Amino acid sequence: MALFRKGPVGKPGEWYYCVKHHKVEEGPECRAADRLGPYGTPEEAARALETAQERNAQWQNDPRWQDDAPGDGTP
């Protein structure tokens, strides 16, 4: 009995975007380190890089995550 499964694990109907191959895939097909998702539709998966960019911009502007401000290190 194997402790770890080889290959990607996922369900039909889950959509991913592979950043290595720059393609939308169902399943997933590629390893977790190379994909974003899961998404509910192939259209959402196709927008994965845009979605990540939008979320990064929101997080960069979120005052709760401004840890690069000078200070004495106290919360």
N, CA and C of each residue as an Amber inpcrd file, in Angstrom:
protein
   225
   0.8450000  -1.1820000   0.0000000   0.0000000   0.0000000   0.0000000
   0.8880000   1.2420000   0.0000000   0.6660000   2.1300000  -0.9330000
   1.4500000   3.3470000  -1.0440000   0.9310000   4.4040000  -0.0740000
   1.8530000   5.1440000   0.5060000   1.4710000   6.2280000   1.4100000
   1.0650000   7.4820000   0.6530000   1.6710000   7.7060000  -0.4740000
   1.3940000   8.9030000  -1.2580000   0.9820000   8.5080000  -2.6600000
  -0.0180000   9.1950000  -3.1700000  -0.4330000   8.9550000  -4.5500000
   0.5290000   9.6590000  -5.4810000   0.7860000   9.0420000  -6.5910000
   1.5930000   9.6840000  -7.6170000   0.6650000  10.3570000  -8.5990000
   1.0300000  11.5390000  -9.0280000   0.2280000  12.2640000  -9.9980000
  -0.7940000  13.1620000  -9.3460000  -1.3610000  14.0560000 -10.1140000
  -2.3420000  15.0040000  -9.5840000  -3.6580000  14.3290000  -9.2150000
  -4.3120000  14.8970000  -8.2300000  -5.5860000  14.3730000  -7.7650000
  -6.6160000  15.4840000  -7.8810000  -7.7620000  15.1960000  -8.4230000
  -8.8180000  16.1850000  -8.5440000 -10.1040000  15.5280000  -8.9830000
 -11.1070000  16.3510000  -9.1210000 -12.4280000  15.8540000  -9.4870000
 -12.8500000  16.4200000 -10.8300000 -13.5890000  15.6850000 -11.6100000
 -14.1690000  16.2430000 -12.8260000 -15.0750000  17.4180000 -12.4510000
 -15.0470000  18.4470000 -13.2490000 -15.8410000  19.6390000 -12.9600000
 -15.0630000  20.6940000 -12.2070000 -13.8490000  20.3670000 -11.7480000
 -12.9570000  21.3580000 -11.1620000 -12.0020000  21.8120000 -12.2610000
 -11.8480000  23.0960000 -12.3950000 -11.0230000  23.6610000 -13.4600000
  -9.8250000  24.3650000 -12.8640000  -8.6920000  24.2140000 -13.5250000
  -7.4310000  24.7760000 -13.0760000  -6.7660000  25.5210000 -14.2230000
  -5.8330000  26.4130000 -13.8630000  -5.0010000  27.0650000 -14.8640000
  -3.5660000  26.6470000 -14.5980000  -2.9160000  26.0610000 -15.5720000
  -1.5240000  25.6350000 -15.4520000  -0.6200000  26.7940000 -15.8680000
   0.1970000  27.2900000 -14.9290000   1.0820000  28.4150000 -15.2320000
   2.3130000  27.9610000 -16.0080000   2.6000000  26.6750000 -16.0030000
   3.7340000  26.1490000 -16.7600000   3.3940000  26.0340000 -18.2390000
   2.2060000  25.4880000 -18.5290000   1.7970000  25.2610000 -19.9170000
   0.8590000  26.3480000 -20.4500000   0.4520000  27.2700000 -19.5720000
  -0.4480000  28.3760000 -19.9440000  -1.7310000  27.8560000 -20.5920000
  -2.3860000  26.9210000 -19.8610000  -3.6290000  26.3720000 -20.3960000
  -4.5940000  26.0290000 -19.2660000  -5.8560000  25.9830000 -19.6300000
  -6.9190000  25.5770000 -18.7140000  -7.0300000  24.0660000 -18.7910000
  -7.1870000  23.4440000 -17.6160000  -7.3080000  21.9960000 -17.5930000
  -8.3840000  21.5810000 -16.6040000  -9.0100000  20.4660000 -16.8850000
 -10.0170000  19.9190000 -15.9840000  -9.4000000  18.7320000 -15.2660000
  -9.5320000  18.7230000 -13.9740000  -9.0950000  17.4960000 -13.3250000
  -8.3580000  17.5790000 -12.0260000  -7.2000000  17.9680000 -11.9220000
  -6.1880000  18.6470000 -12.7340000  -5.2840000  17.6800000 -13.5030000
  -4.4850000  18.2280000 -14.3780000  -3.5330000  17.4170000 -15.1260000
  -2.1060000  17.6220000 -14.6190000  -1.7590000  18.8500000 -14.2600000
  -0.3880000  19.1770000 -13.8560000  -0.2510000  19.1840000 -12.3350000
   0.9930000  19.2120000 -11.8760000   1.2550000  19.1750000 -10.4430000
   0.7920000  20.4660000  -9.7630000   0.5280000  20.3990000  -8.4750000
  -0.0390000  21.5080000  -7.7200000   0.8260000  22.7670000  -7.7800000
   2.1320000  22.6220000  -7.7880000   3.0210000  23.7840000  -7.8150000
   2.8930000  24.5820000  -9.1130000   2.3360000  23.9840000 -10.1430000
   2.2360000  24.6340000 -11.4440000   0.8320000  25.1020000 -11.7970000
  -0.1160000  25.0150000 -10.8510000  -1.4840000  25.3570000 -11.2310000
  -2.1600000  26.2580000 -10.2050000  -3.1640000  26.9650000 -10.6810000
  -4.0230000  27.8040000  -9.8540000  -5.4220000  27.2210000  -9.9060000
  -6.1090000  27.2240000  -8.7800000  -7.4700000  26.7220000  -8.7580000
  -7.7130000  25.8650000  -7.5510000  -8.8490000  25.2430000  -7.4610000
  -9.8200000  24.9990000  -8.5190000 -10.7850000  26.1640000  -8.7060000
 -11.3240000  26.2210000  -9.8990000 -12.3510000  27.1840000 -10.2820000
 -13.5890000  26.4170000 -10.7200000 -14.7260000  27.0770000 -10.6900000
 -15.9870000  26.4310000 -11.0120000 -16.2560000  26.2590000 -12.4930000
 -15.6250000  27.1050000 -13.3130000 -15.8550000  27.0400000 -14.7570000
 -14.5320000  27.2130000 -15.5020000 -14.4750000  26.7870000 -16.7600000
 -13.2510000  27.0030000 -17.5370000 -12.9800000  28.4920000 -17.7660000
 -14.0480000  29.2970000 -17.8380000 -13.8690000  30.7430000 -18.0380000
 -13.1940000  31.3780000 -16.8270000 -13.5980000  30.9510000 -15.6260000
 -12.9500000  31.4600000 -14.4090000 -11.4860000  31.0360000 -14.3710000
 -11.2090000  29.8080000 -14.7480000  -9.8300000  29.3230000 -14.7640000
  -8.9890000  30.0960000 -15.7770000  -9.5670000  30.4460000 -16.9130000
  -8.8440000  31.2020000 -17.9350000  -8.4500000  32.5860000 -17.4270000
  -9.2070000  33.1180000 -16.4720000  -8.9130000  34.4360000 -15.8880000
  -8.0500000  34.3320000 -14.6290000  -7.4700000  33.1820000 -14.3530000
  -6.7540000  32.9420000 -13.1010000  -5.6420000  33.9530000 -12.8530000
  -4.8640000  34.2720000 -13.8670000  -3.7700000  35.2330000 -13.6680000
  -4.3070000  36.6320000 -13.3790000  -5.3780000  37.0270000 -14.0650000
  -6.0180000  38.3160000 -13.7830000  -6.5580000  38.3520000 -12.3600000
  -7.2260000  37.2770000 -11.9650000  -7.7900000  37.1950000 -10.6220000
  -6.6880000  37.2940000  -9.5720000  -5.5850000  36.5970000  -9.7790000
  -4.4650000  36.6470000  -8.8380000  -3.8840000  38.0590000  -8.7590000
  -3.7570000  38.7180000  -9.9030000  -3.2310000  40.0830000  -9.9260000
  -4.1610000  41.0390000  -9.1750000  -5.4620000  40.8970000  -9.3800000
  -6.4370000  41.7390000  -8.6770000  -6.3780000  41.5080000  -7.1700000
  -6.2930000  40.2550000  -6.7600000  -6.2220000  39.9460000  -5.3320000
  -4.9220000  40.4560000  -4.7180000  -3.8150000  40.3280000  -5.4370000
  -2.5480000  40.8510000  -4.9330000  -2.6270000  42.3530000  -4.7130000
  -3.2510000  43.0640000  -5.6430000  -3.4000000  44.5180000  -5.4900000
  -4.2690000  44.8450000  -4.2780000  -5.3370000  44.0870000  -4.0640000
  -6.1850000  44.3100000  -2.8920000  -5.3950000  44.0710000  -1.6100000
  -4.6270000  43.0090000  -1.5520000  -3.8580000  42.6920000  -0.3450000
  -2.7630000  43.7230000  -0.1020000  -2.1370000  44.2230000  -1.1610000
  -1.0880000  45.2270000  -0.9940000  -1.6430000  46.5260000  -0.4200000
  -2.9100000  46.8010000  -0.6890000  -3.5290000  48.0290000  -0.2030000
  -4.3460000  47.8250000   1.0670000  -4.3560000  46.6240000   1.6110000
  -5.1180000  46.3290000   2.8270000  -4.3140000  46.7950000   4.0410000
  -4.8690000  47.7250000   4.8340000  -4.1130000  48.2470000   5.9810000
  -3.7810000  47.1750000   7.0270000  -4.5120000  46.0850000   7.0480000
  -4.2080000  45.0130000   8.0050000  -2.9320000  44.2650000   7.6480000
  -2.4310000  44.4180000   6.4190000  -1.2520000  43.6810000   5.9670000
  -0.0740000  44.5990000   5.6660000  -0.0520000  45.7620000   6.2650000
   1.0470000  46.7070000   6.0300000   2.1660000  46.4410000   7.0320000
   2.9380000  45.4080000   6.8050000   4.0060000  45.0400000   7.7270000
   5.3630000  45.6180000   7.3420000   5.4310000  46.3930000   6.2670000
   6.7060000  46.9740000   5.8690000   6.8670000  48.4160000   6.3500000
   5.9500000  48.8870000   7.1900000   6.0450000  50.2340000   7.7430000
   7.0970000  50.2480000   8.8470000   7.8590000  51.3410000   8.9490000
   8.8650000  51.4090000  10.0130000   8.1700000  51.4360000  11.3840000
   8.7920000  50.8290000  12.3390000   8.2250000  50.7820000  13.6830000
   9.1110000  49.9970000  14.6100000   8.6420000  49.8210000  15.8330000
   9.4450000  49.1220000  16.8320000   9.1390000  47.6220000  16.8750000
   8.2950000  47.1470000  15.9840000   7.9960000  45.7290000  15.9000000
   6.8320000  45.2850000  16.7430000   6.1770000  46.2020000  17.4440000
   5.0170000  45.8330000  18.2440000   3.7590000  45.9430000  17.4010000
   2.7960000  45.0860000  17.6250000   1.5640000  45.1320000  16.8370000
   0.6920000  46.3180000  17.1530000
